[in-house]
Amino acid sequence: MSAEFTEVTRVVETFAECWNRHDIDAFAELFSEDAEFVNVVGLWWKGRAEIKAAHEFTHQTLFKKSRLTIAEVFTRFPAPQVAITRCLWKLEGHVTPEGMPLPERNGVLMNVLRQKDGGWFIIDSQNTDIIEGVASMPQ
């Protein structure tokens, strides 16, 4: 396993760690200033500040007690200093806007990362819910 692979995987793992601590300052630092993020319902945030603000709001409400688990990380390097990751995730402990508990969710998170200034930063992120009975993961 290469050092690059290990470093990129660590960013994805840190994404979940920051989520679970509800540390949105640290979460935002995983993204480049010009990053973009499309969430599971199609909201499209442009720039680190928007990504941070959206997650600050949801982690004070819907995701206040949520726990994100990363099951697997699949990584490829299509060009020097660029990585694409996809990971399977499980989300528990989230609620409706009215505070009612929601069932566990599963999905796929895709991140494009760029190496800059000695580190890896997410430059683009797309999150997708897996809808049971509609989508299935290849084995």
C-alpha positions as CSV (number, residue, x, y, z in Angstrom):
1,M,0.0,0.0,0.0
2,S,1.5,3.3,-1.1
3,A,1.9,6.4,1.2
4,E,-0.5,8.3,-1.1
5,F,-3.2,5.6,-0.7
6,T,-2.8,5.7,3.1
7,E,-2.9,9.5,3.2
8,V,-6.1,9.7,1.0
9,T,-7.8,6.9,3.0
10,R,-7.0,8.8,6.2
11,V,-8.8,11.9,4.9
12,V,-11.9,9.8,4.3
13,E,-11.7,8.3,7.7
14,T,-11.2,11.7,9.3
15,F,-14.4,12.9,7.5
16,A,-16.3,10.3,9.5
17,E,-14.4,11.1,12.8
18,C,-15.1,14.8,12.5
19,W,-18.8,14.0,11.7
20,N,-19.1,11.8,14.8
21,R,-17.5,14.5,17.0
22,H,-19.7,17.1,15.3
23,D,-16.5,19.1,14.9
24,I,-17.5,21.1,11.9
25,D,-14.4,23.3,12.0
26,A,-12.1,20.3,11.6
27,F,-14.6,18.8,9.0
28,A,-14.4,22.0,6.9
29,E,-10.6,21.9,6.9
30,L,-10.7,18.6,4.9
31,F,-12.0,20.6,1.9
32,S,-10.2,23.0,-0.3
33,E,-11.4,26.6,-0.4
34,D,-13.0,26.1,-3.8
35,A,-14.5,22.6,-3.0
36,E,-18.0,21.7,-4.1
37,F,-20.4,19.2,-2.3
38,V,-23.6,17.7,-3.5
39,N,-25.6,16.0,-0.7
40,V,-28.0,13.1,-0.9
41,V,-31.0,15.3,-1.7
42,G,-29.2,17.3,-4.4
43,L,-28.3,20.5,-2.5
44,W,-25.1,21.8,-4.1
45,W,-22.7,23.8,-1.9
46,K,-19.9,25.8,-3.5
47,G,-16.8,26.6,-1.5
48,R,-15.6,25.6,1.9
49,A,-17.6,28.3,3.7
50,E,-20.9,27.0,2.2
51,I,-20.0,23.4,3.0
52,K,-19.2,24.4,6.6
53,A,-22.3,26.5,7.1
54,A,-24.6,23.7,5.8
55,H,-23.0,21.1,8.1
56,E,-23.0,23.4,11.1
57,F,-26.8,23.8,10.7
58,T,-27.5,20.1,10.2
59,H,-25.3,19.1,13.0
60,Q,-27.2,21.3,15.4
61,T,-30.5,19.8,14.3
62,L,-30.9,16.7,12.1
63,F,-27.5,15.1,12.7
64,K,-26.9,16.4,16.3
65,K,-26.7,12.8,17.7
66,S,-25.9,11.0,14.5
67,R,-23.1,8.5,13.9
68,L,-21.4,7.9,10.5
69,T,-19.6,4.6,9.9
70,I,-17.4,4.1,6.9
71,A,-17.4,0.5,5.8
72,E,-15.0,0.4,2.9
73,V,-12.9,2.9,0.9
74,F,-12.2,2.3,-2.8
75,T,-9.5,4.6,-4.2
76,R,-7.9,5.2,-7.6
77,F,-5.4,7.8,-8.8
78,P,-6.4,8.9,-12.4
79,A,-3.7,11.6,-12.6
80,P,-0.7,12.8,-10.5
81,Q,-1.8,14.5,-7.3
82,V,-5.5,13.5,-7.9
83,A,-7.4,10.8,-6.2
84,I,-11.0,9.6,-6.5
85,T,-12.5,7.7,-3.5
86,R,-15.8,6.0,-3.1
87,C,-16.8,4.7,0.3
88,L,-19.8,2.8,1.7
89,W,-21.3,4.4,4.7
90,K,-24.0,3.9,7.4
91,L,-25.7,6.7,9.2
92,E,-27.5,6.1,12.5
93,G,-29.1,8.4,15.1
94,H,-30.4,11.1,12.8
95,V,-33.9,12.7,13.1
96,T,-36.5,14.6,11.1
97,P,-36.8,18.4,11.3
98,E,-39.4,17.7,14.0
99,G,-37.0,15.6,16.0
100,M,-38.5,12.2,15.3
101,P,-36.0,9.3,14.9
102,L,-35.3,8.1,11.4
103,P,-34.2,4.6,10.4
104,E,-30.6,3.8,9.6
105,R,-29.4,4.9,6.1
106,N,-26.8,3.5,3.8
107,G,-25.0,5.2,0.9
108,V,-22.0,5.9,-1.2
109,L,-19.8,8.9,-0.8
110,M,-17.6,9.9,-3.7
111,N,-14.7,12.4,-3.1
112,V,-12.2,13.8,-5.5
113,L,-9.0,14.9,-3.7
114,R,-6.1,16.9,-4.8
115,Q,-2.6,17.0,-3.2
116,K,-1.5,20.5,-2.4
117,D,1.0,21.9,0.1
118,G,2.0,18.5,1.3
119,G,-1.6,17.4,2.1
120,W,-4.7,15.9,0.5
121,F,-7.8,18.0,0.3
122,I,-11.3,17.2,-0.9
123,I,-12.1,19.3,-4.0
124,D,-15.4,17.7,-4.9
125,S,-17.8,15.5,-3.0
126,Q,-21.1,13.7,-4.1
127,N,-23.2,11.8,-1.6
128,T,-25.8,9.2,-2.6
129,D,-28.4,7.3,-0.5
130,I,-28.7,3.6,-1.4
131,I,-32.4,2.9,-1.8
132,E,-33.3,-0.6,-0.7
133,G,-34.9,-2.7,-3.4
134,V,-33.7,-0.3,-6.1
135,A,-29.9,-0.3,-5.9
136,S,-27.6,-3.1,-4.9
137,M,-23.9,-3.1,-4.5
138,P,-21.8,-5.6,-6.5
139,Q,-20.2,-8.3,-4.5
